[in-house]
Amino acid sequence: MVLTPGPNMMYLVSRTVSQGRRAGLVSLSGVAVGFLAYLVAATVGITAIFAMVPGLYLAMKLAGAAYLAYLAWKTLRGGISVFETSDLPADSTRRLFTMGLVTNLLNPKIAIIYMALIPQFVTPEHGRIWLQSLVLGSVQIGIALTVNGLIVLGAATIAVFLSGRPLWLRAQRWVTGTMLGAIAILLVTDRTRPVPA
């Protein structure tokens, strides 16, 4: 899921390619704070929301699947590759951080991960739901920051490599679209239900 390009990755790559690795890493720190905000919000509210309104879980899951299916369709019909970047004006460190934070907070894929995907791996028999949510969310944040950090470090090289290879860009779009579609199908067909704490 982290490897599927979305707003965060597009923003990080475009900033790195146009303004350098330092700008990409500063932007990534804003994205990291956005992840933490989502994790805290989801952990604080997840037990109460699912205990009071179990149907909300199903609604969120279906909305998430619909959004992922839309992204898959958009990608497969010939959308822009994450590595097709344009020149952007240089921004200050503060602005880079803020834009990374806002990009992540407005990223529906992240909301889907925390509200529809992570809860499927929480098991009440294994202890406190909020603690499991925090641990799983922390693992996701660690993976996301590692992958996106590596992408920032290699973005310029990857963009140059792919810019002269339209077949590779097309293949990247097809792989991404297929992965998004598969995750959407898994979400829709999953029959697990939240259990109140």
NORTA-V241579 format. One record per backbone hydrogen bond with DSSP energy under -1.0 kcal/mol. NH is the residue of the N-H (numbers start at 1). CO is the residue of the C=O. E is the energy in kcal/mol with one decimal. If there is no record, write none. Layout:
BEGIN
nh: <NH:NH>
co: <CO:CO>
e: <E:E>
END
This chain:
BEGIN
nh: <4:10:11:12:13:14:15:16:17:18:19:20:24:25:26:27:28:29:30:31:32:33:34:35:36:37:38:39:40:41:42:43:44:45:46:49:50:51:52:53:56:58:59:60:61:62:63:64:65:66:67:68:69:70:71:72:73:74:75:76:77:78:84:85:96:97:98:99:100:101:102:103:104:105:106:107:110:111:112:113:114:115:116:117:118:120:121:122:126:127:132:133:134:135:136:137:138:139:140:141:142:143:144:145:146:147:148:149:150:151:152:153:154:155:158:159:160:161:162:163:165:169:170:171:172:173:174:175:176:177:178:179:180:181:182:183:184:185:186:187:188:189:190>
co: <1:6:7:8:9:10:11:12:13:14:15:16:20:21:22:23:24:25:26:27:28:29:30:31:32:33:34:35:36:37:38:39:40:41:42:45:46:47:48:49:53:54:55:56:57:58:59:60:61:62:63:64:65:66:67:68:69:70:71:72:73:75:81:83:92:93:94:95:96:97:98:99:100:101:102:104:107:107:108:109:110:111:112:112:113:117:118:119:123:124:128:129:130:131:132:133:134:135:136:137:138:139:140:141:142:143:144:145:146:147:148:149:150:151:154:155:156:157:158:159:162:165:166:167:168:169:170:171:172:173:174:175:176:177:178:179:180:181:182:183:184:185:186>
e: <-1.0:-2.7:-2.5:-2.8:-2.8:-2.5:-2.5:-2.3:-2.9:-2.2:-2.5:-1.9:-1.7:-2.6:-2.5:-2.4:-2.1:-1.6:-1.4:-2.0:-2.3:-1.7:-1.8:-2.2:-2.2:-2.2:-2.2:-2.7:-2.7:-2.4:-2.8:-2.7:-2.7:-2.0:-2.3:-2.8:-2.2:-2.0:-2.2:-3.0:-1.6:-1.0:-2.3:-2.9:-2.5:-2.6:-2.5:-2.6:-2.4:-2.5:-2.4:-2.5:-2.5:-2.3:-2.5:-2.4:-2.6:-2.8:-2.4:-2.8:-2.0:-1.3:-1.8:-1.2:-2.6:-2.5:-2.6:-2.9:-2.2:-2.4:-2.9:-2.5:-1.8:-2.6:-2.0:-1.5:-1.0:-1.2:-2.3:-2.0:-2.2:-2.5:-2.6:-1.7:-3.0:-1.2:-2.3:-1.2:-2.1:-1.5:-2.1:-2.6:-2.1:-2.5:-2.9:-2.6:-2.4:-2.2:-2.3:-2.6:-2.6:-2.5:-3.0:-2.9:-2.0:-2.9:-2.8:-2.2:-2.3:-2.2:-2.6:-2.4:-1.7:-1.2:-2.7:-3.0:-2.2:-2.3:-2.8:-2.1:-2.0:-1.7:-2.3:-2.4:-2.6:-1.9:-2.2:-2.6:-2.3:-2.9:-2.4:-2.3:-2.5:-2.3:-2.4:-2.3:-2.1:-2.2:-2.4:-2.3:-2.1:-2.4:-1.3>
END
